[in-house]
């Protein structure tokens, strides 16, 4: 384990390691905000409706389908900015602007001053998670080309830790500070009825600054190193007829859009990948009902949303720490 951390420090300077930990954090913010919506709807008797929950569940589909446009992100870019910055910078700004615009509408859509506008909520958050999923593609690709072959497994670790931190900030911290009961009991000297420390629209006004400041840092302070060779096609499982070649990913030579899709489809046909897809499919299928309905049923039977969110704090630190512990043995 010590040798694994030593190889990491030798192969990747602290600046890029910090970036790979920080870049996924904004991805967790839209996911955390989207995860809070079902709790906010179900905790109010006027907006509790499983039809709304079913419609809003479409919001999380982009992360499941991002392979469909991943080759576009990888093959189309401005050479002057670079393969990753060409997508990362506009996506970060787009998420920040989107959050700021939604800050003036989200309370009305949640039904605080009328009926719930579930389709408006779904479309707005679908756009946010679509941008976050695209950013996830960019950050993953950037990490894979910047880290050495020995330490490439740390890319998923950085992604998992960063997203978990963003999710905690946007979901658990928000639900705790939005709760009037919790704030009056633990955080205030003078209770204020029916008012938490923050509101949902206030969170949407605050988080754009996170995206804009991080984007400015990426734009002005970070520069790509020469990217290493990718050897995905060297796998003994990979074969496209009799043609087999090593692909060098740099700014001077790159695969076309069609070639990138061909490589992706070739990877998806690998026997280990097919086995993994089947395994994950059955795991998600078996636990889909309990994962999505269990929390809503607890709310329906009287458990407060802030207490349910705080229960999640027991698991989330493990989600952030376990990848750091497991990676040295799985790398």
PyMOL commands that set and color helices and strands:
alter all, ss='L'
color gray80, all
select helices_A, chain A and resi 2-11+14-23+25-42+50-65+67-75+85-102+106-109+118-146+149-151+154-178+180-187+200-221+232-234+257-268+271-300+305-311+313-330
alter helices_A, ss='H'
color red, helices_A
deselect
rebuild
show_as cartoon
